[in-house]
Amino acid sequence: MMRRLLSNIRILFIVWGVVAILLLIVIIFILRPSLHILIPDQALREQAIAALIGSIFGALLGSAATTAGIVVTDHLRDKRTRDHERRVKHYNSIVRLQRQMNVIRASLEDNTVALKSIIEANNIGLPTFQRPIQILTDEAPFESLYDIKLINMLNDLYYDLRRVNLDSTNLTRAQDTLAEHLFTNKITSASYKLEVGIFNPHVVQLRQHILYMLDHTVLDICAYVRICADNDASDEMKDRQARMLKGRKKITNAQIRKTREIISKELEQSEIEGLTRQEEESTYK
């Protein structure tokens, strides 16, 4: 970008130089006959022509320098604007990613609980309604992030999550099919226990893999994103936030408790009104 700017400035000065030379040729060609009449003395005439050339070159050079300064200033201002916009987008993506990582962590933890129930039920040969859920991911932050290390960490995580989702889907399909066959008497309880016992070690491996992801990849990224949220806000963004919060009253724990009590009373009153309405509706025949 800077190389292109310097190239443009160099071209600008070349153009101005060519214009200056052409303008001087035209002026001298036009004024030369008049100068012979107005200034008969040759020495004085040469001094006048030199002064004229110097003034024209000086004016054109000053104009070129001013124009170049404007070009450089505009370039730097545009660069600062683009950098600021990119930084704001990056920071907004970090904030959204922080929320997404918390959801991913909680969903994986829920899956470890569900898989534990499935493993225990399969060991004794009884069906269970517990099933792992699909882990939702959003790749939109990739468009604005400029932290290459974080992008690579997310790429690896999303690949593992796709594998976990696929394994969870296959497990759910197998558990549902066998449970349906058991409930419809297509297979016996002994056959059900035998079948689930065959793939139960894979369920154990899936749970162990999720626990490893939580203890390493997921928590590492959660920590990394939290640090980014603290570090990646520019001074201008921090100053703007400080201005927005200036004069804002601090929310105390006492206020929170009082407001919670108000909300609880509102919910209780709403429940009472709902029960009353149901009793009234039941009288209609």
Protein Blocks (a to p, Z undefined) as FASTA:
>chain_A
ZZmmmmmmmmmmmmmmmmmmmmmmmmmmmmmmmmmmmmmblklmmmmmmmmmmmmmmmmm
mmmmmmmmmmmmmmmmmmmmmmmmmmmmmmmmmmmmmmmmmmmmmmmmmmmmmmmmmmmm
mmnopacfbdcddddddfklmmmpccfklmmmmmmmmmmmmmmmmmmmmmmmmmmmmmmm
mmnopacfklmmmmmmmmmmmmmmmmmmmmmmmmmmmmmmmmmmmmmmmmmpcfklmmmm
mmmmgoiacddfklmmmmmmmmmmmmmmmmmmmmmmmmmmmmpZZ
